[in-house]
Amino acid sequence: MKVLVTGGAGYVGGTAAAMLLDQGHEVNILDDCSTGYADTVDPRATFFKESLLDANAVATSLSGCDAVLHFGAKSLVGESVVKPDIYWETNVSGTRILLDAMRAAAIPTLVFSSTAATYGEPKEIPIAESAVTDPTNPYGASKLAVDYMISAQAKAYGLAAISLRYFNVAGAFKSQRGWLAERHNPETHLIPNVLRATAANPLKVFGEDWPTKDGTCVRDYVHVVDLIGAHISALSAAIAGSHEIINLGSGGGYTVKEVIAAAESALGRPVPYEMAPRRAGDPAVLIADITKAGKLLSWKPERDLQSMVGDALASFQ
Ligand code: UDP
């Protein structure tokens, strides 16, 4: 199979491209490297260093492809609040251009990188795909708008589509070229920040007065290798004229303090941290109901928190 991976110079998209290539598939990558890195791009892929907003470049990058894995997006919640326009432009207009180009080239299958941020503040835990979607920031709203666009495209034009709503992605993949580390600038995610904390620059734990077992927030962490495994299954599970939305997490959760303990065990030393005020927009608990992923994709995550922390650590060294 030949697959266009948008966002293939990023952490999750780069992992997808490398896993597909390792499995013998052909890969085109479209990424403007605005947040990704050209050196993440696997040399076995054909690389188009172009923007999703450039319709001609998108059409060229689709040449000969059977399917698209669409990761290319702006994805920082805080940035989306202060610069919402770039979220509408890249995430919504960029996907609009991609959908048009896929239709023109008669490419039948799309797997889209959606997010748990489409649900907003959860009313029930665990969160099923049938939960109310009420995003609390423009990032989640832009991804939800794309989910609506894809549903309409599937119904009107017969696209086979699956949106995968990620909870907290962590860990790293070791491809034939070595580790593909998570590299964000600035880094806001917990696990990289825990592993990089020093006495001079301790981890800030955002709140210890949440209604959880130890007062810190609970999140549902899923290993990036398990996550991409679900994408590869979704490529063959998507059905023409149908758009399915499927959560990807582990179905369980860990507190921030439990993540710190797992990191201490991987590092073999204490993690310096200090308590800080709650971060705006953080819900207390986010846990995915992953029943649908099991049914439609025959998928279940295989890697635990210790393996996510251990692989992230190995990828940083
Ligand atoms: N968190 C923290 N310190 C950090 C980064 C994150 O205490 O430096 C907490 C954050 O408040 C949340 C959890 O760790 O409860 C996971 O945050 P992350 O940014 O990794 O993912 P999110 O859940 O926001 O998608």
Residues whose N, C-alpha, C, O or C-beta is under 5 A from the ligand:
A	BS01	UDP	T188 H189 L190 I191 N193 K204 V205 F206 C217 R219 V256 R279 D282
